[in-house]
Amino acid sequence: MNLKYIEYIRIIMCFTQGYKIWHSKNPLPEKQEVICWWDKLNQLI
């Protein structure tokens, strides 16, 4: 599989997870996004 495609799916899944958490509990959606993007940055470095 193409690595770019996998990264694209990861981003979508990440935002979907954050959206679900925000919709169900609405604790801190911003924090969920930060954690997700931080994980992505660590993968790139």
N, C-alpha and C positions, 0 to 999 in steps of 0.2 A: 504493500500500500504506500501511497505517497505520504511523506512526512507532513507536508503542508496540510493535506486533507485531515490527517489525524489531529493536528493542532487546531484546525477549524472546528472539528467536532468537539474537541475539548473545551473551546471557548463557548460554544453553544450550550454544552452540557453544564458548564459553570454558571452561565447566566440563567439557565433554566432552573438550576438548583437554588440560586439566590432568589429567583422570582417565586418559586414554590414556598421557600421559607418565609419570604416577605408576605405572601398571600395567606399562609396558614397561621403564623404567629405575629408577624410584623415586629420583630425585636429590634434589629439593626441591619437593614439590607445593605447599607453602605459598608459595614464591617465585612459582610459576606463577600461583597465584590472585591474589597481590598485584599482579603485572604486569597481569593481566587487569582487575582492579577499578580499578587506576590508570588504565588506558586508558579505561575507562567513565567515570570521573570527569572526565577531560580532555575527553571528548566532551560531557558535560553542561555543563561550564563554558564 
